[in-house]
Amino acid sequence: MKKLLFLIVLGSFVGKTNAQQEYLYSQYFNNLIYYNPAATGANDYHTATAFFRKQWAGVKGSPWNGLVSYDAPFQKVNMGLGGFVSREVVGVTYNTSFMVNYAYHVKTSEKTKLAFGIGAGLDVYTSRLNELTYWDEDDAVYAQAINGKVIPHFGFGMFFHMEQLRVGISIPRLFNINTDELMKITLKNSPNLARHFYMTAEYDFKIGEKWKLTPGTMMRYVINAPFQADISLRASFKDEVFFGTSYRTLGFVSIYAQYKIKNLCLIGYAFDFTTSAMKTFSQGTHEVVLSFEFLKKDNKAKASMD
């Protein structure tokens, strides 16, 4: 009976979010280039970042995701180059993405810049429906499988940034993909791999010389799916210790903490829990981030002085 109830709750939840396929990270602010190619090169240092996220721990077949990214600024030519490789697994569906980002940063004033970015890559999509356990053995749908289908992937974004303010809008996937029609690429609405619209914004409020408070949001919209938003508040001490919380519409709460070691390596952990009916079955969601920052201006200046 409990398993049947879980299937009913899960089906209801998926029915509300079936078009929201882009993976969501609670610590997304550490890897904006995943959502917005225009954010590539916005920092004045190189960044190598790794994420791992296990959603709905304790539920068999629940989603998990791993990601590795690199972000490099080339300020002399006002450009940023970067990219990522990600692996997403949801039940019997597997997707591996390869993406390369390019951004051009236009100086709009002495302290502000506006960047335009594009991303290009591919997804390798596999759906092993034949591995499912099902009741109707005569249903031909479950006998089918998609093995290693290569799908082109293009994105666009804009990113306005200054020392304290960062605002971006983006469409990471410009074209919809309909897996029900042999992976057809289309501009029309699609139930599979749909086009997502994002907006991110955050502002740093300095409190004294050591503390900083950063409210932020990430808003997402997909046609024929509920509007979603993350509303977050992050505090930092000496730019070394970070902690915060966020609320995601549809009933998710996240708490996270991060520590930066010698201004070079950052490690963070986030725990998400739900206030929806899923809480009966899920043991929460775990997310870990590891990021390395190098080739910083301060380090170069110090090296030249030495």
Residue pairs with C-beta under 8 A, 6 or more apart in sequence:
5 280
6 59
6 280
6 281
9 277
9 278
9 280
9 281
10 278
10 281
12 277
13 276
13 277
13 278
16 225
16 226
16 250
17 225
17 226
17 228
17 250
18 191
18 225
19 191
19 194
19 222
19 223
19 224
19 225
20 196
20 220
20 222
20 225
20 228
21 192
21 193
21 194
21 196
22 35
22 172
22 173
22 196
22 220
23 53
23 63
23 65
23 67
23 86
23 88
24 220
24 230
24 248
25 31
25 34
25 51
25 53
25 287
25 289
26 53
26 230
26 246
26 254
26 256
26 270
26 272
26 285
26 287
27 51
27 256
27 258
27 268
27 270
27 287
27 289
28 34
28 35
28 200
28 218
28 230
29 200
29 202
29 216
29 232
29 234
30 49
30 258
30 266
30 268
30 289
30 291
31 49
31 51
31 67
31 69
31 84
31 289
31 291
32 39
32 42
32 159
32 166
32 168
32 200
33 39
33 40
33 69
33 71
33 82
33 83
33 84
33 101
34 67
34 69
34 84
34 86
34 172
35 157
35 168
35 170
35 172
35 198
35 200
35 218
36 117
36 157
36 159
36 168
36 169
36 170
36 172
36 198
36 200
37 101
37 102
37 103
37 117
37 118
37 119
37 155
37 156
37 157
37 170
37 172
38 103
38 115
38 116
38 117
38 157
38 158
38 159
38 168
38 170
39 103
39 115
39 117
39 157
39 159
39 161
39 166
39 168
40 71
40 72
40 80
40 81
40 82
40 101
40 102
40 103
40 115
40 117
41 71
41 72
41 73
41 74
41 75
41 79
41 80
41 81
41 82
41 103
41 105
41 115
42 73
42 80
42 103
42 105
42 113
42 115
42 159
42 161
42 166
43 71
43 73
43 293
44 73
44 75
44 296
44 297
45 73
45 293
45 294
45 295
45 296
45 297
46 70
46 71
46 72
46 73
46 293
46 294
46 295
47 69
47 70
47 71
47 291
47 292
47 293
48 68
48 69
48 70
48 71
48 291
48 292
48 294
49 67
49 68
49 69
49 70
49 71
49 289
49 290
49 291
49 292
50 66
50 67
50 68
50 69
50 289
50 290
50 291
51 65
51 66
51 67
51 68
51 287
51 288
51 289
52 64
52 65
52 66
52 67
52 287
52 288
53 64
53 65
53 66
53 285
53 286
53 287
53 288
54 62
54 64
54 285
54 286
54 287
55 62
55 63
55 64
55 65
55 272
55 285
56 62
56 63
56 278
56 281
56 282
56 283
56 284
56 285
57 282
57 283
57 284
57 285
57 286
58 281
58 282
58 283
59 281
59 282
61 90
61 91
61 92
62 282
63 88
63 89
63 90
63 91
64 88
64 89
65 86
65 87
65 88
65 89
66 86
66 87
67 84
67 85
67 86
67 87
68 84
68 85
68 86
69 82
69 83
69 84
69 85
70 82
70 83
70 84
71 80
71 82
72 80
72 81
72 82
73 79
73 80
74 80
74 81
75 105
78 104
78 105
78 106
78 107
79 102
79 103
79 104
79 105
80 101
80 102
80 103
80 104
80 105
80 115
80 117
81 100
81 101
81 102
81 103
82 100
82 101
83 98
83 99
83 100
83 101
83 119
83 121
84 97
84 99
85 96
85 97
85 98
85 99
86 96
86 97
86 99
87 94
87 95
87 96
87 97
88 94
88 95
88 96
88 97
89 95
92 127
92 128
92 129
92 131
92 132
93 125
93 126
93 127
93 128
94 125
94 126
94 127
94 128
95 123
95 124
95 125
95 126
96 123
96 124
97 121
97 122
97 123
97 124
97 153
98 121
98 122
98 123
98 124
99 119
99 120
99 121
99 153
99 155
100 119
100 120
100 121
101 117
101 118
101 119
101 155
102 117
102 118
102 119
103 115
103 116
103 117
103 118
103 159
104 115
104 116
104 117
105 113
105 114
105 115
106 113
106 114
106 115
106 116
107 113
108 114
108 160
111 162
111 163
112 160
112 161
112 162
113 160
113 161
113 162
114 158
114 159
114 160
115 158
115 159
115 160
115 161
116 157
116 158
117 155
117 156
117 157
117 158
117 159
117 170
118 154
118 155
118 156
119 153
119 154
119 155
119 156
119 157
119 172
120 152
120 153
120 154
120 155
121 152
121 153
122 150
122 151
122 152
122 153
123 150
123 151
123 153
123 177
123 193
124 148
124 149
124 150
124 151
125 146
125 148
125 149
125 150
125 151
125 177
125 179
125 183
125 193
126 145
126 146
126 147
126 148
126 149
127 145
127 146
127 179
128 145
128 147
129 141
129 142
129 143
129 144
129 145
130 142
130 143
130 144
130 145
132 142
134 142
136 142
146 179
146 183
149 183
151 177
151 183
151 185
151 193
152 175
152 185
153 173
154 173
154 174
154 175
155 170
155 171
155 172
155 173
155 174
156 170
156 171
156 174
157 168
157 169
157 170
157 171
157 172
157 198
158 168
158 169
158 170
159 166
159 167
159 168
159 170
160 166
160 167
160 168
161 167
163 204
164 203
164 204
164 205
164 206
165 201
165 202
165 203
165 204
166 200
166 201
166 202
166 203
167 199
167 200
167 201
168 198
168 199
168 200
168 201
169 197
169 198
169 199
170 197
170 198
171 195
171 196
171 197
171 198
172 196
172 198
173 193
173 194
173 195
173 196
174 195
175 185
175 186
175 187
175 195
176 185
176 186
176 187
176 188
176 189
176 190
176 192
176 193
176 194
176 195
177 183
177 184
177 185
177 186
177 190
177 192
177 193
178 184
178 186
178 190
178 191
178 192
178 193
179 192
179 193
180 191
180 192
184 190
189 223
189 224
194 222
194 223
194 225
195 222
195 223
196 220
196 221
196 222
197 220
197 221
197 222
198 218
198 219
198 220
199 217
199 218
199 219
200 216
200 217
200 218
200 219
201 216
201 217
202 214
202 215
202 216
202 217
202 232
203 214
203 215
203 216
204 212
204 213
204 214
205 212
205 213
205 214
205 215
206 212
207 213
210 237
210 238
211 235
211 236
211 237
212 235
212 236
212 239
213 233
213 234
213 235
214 233
214 234
214 235
214 236
214 244
215 231
215 232
215 233
215 234
216 230
216 231
216 232
216 233
216 234
217 229
217 230
217 231
217 232
218 229
218 230
218 232
219 227
219 228
219 229
219 230
220 227
220 228
220 229
221 227
221 228
226 249
226 250
227 249
228 248
228 249
228 250
229 248
229 249
230 246
230 247
230 248
230 254
231 246
231 247
232 244
232 245
232 246
232 247
232 254
233 244
233 245
233 246
234 242
234 243
234 244
235 242
235 243
235 244
236 242
239 260
239 263
240 259
240 260
240 263
241 257
241 258
241 259
241 260
242 256
242 257
242 258
242 259
242 260
242 268
243 255
243 256
243 257
243 258
244 255
244 256
245 253
245 254
245 255
245 256
246 253
246 254
246 256
247 253
247 254
248 254
248 272
250 276
251 274
251 275
251 276
252 272
252 273
252 274
252 275
252 276
253 272
253 273
253 274
253 275
254 270
254 271
254 272
255 270
255 271
256 268
256 269
256 270
256 271
256 287
257 268
257 269
258 266
258 267
258 268
258 269
258 289
259 266
259 267
259 268
260 266
261 267
263 293
263 296
264 292
264 293
264 294
265 290
265 291
265 292
265 293
266 289
266 290
266 291
266 292
266 293
267 288
267 289
267 290
267 291
268 288
268 289
268 290
268 291
269 286
269 287
269 288
269 289
270 286
270 287
270 288
270 289
271 284
271 285
271 286
271 287
272 284
272 285
272 286
272 287
273 279
273 282
273 284
273 285
274 282
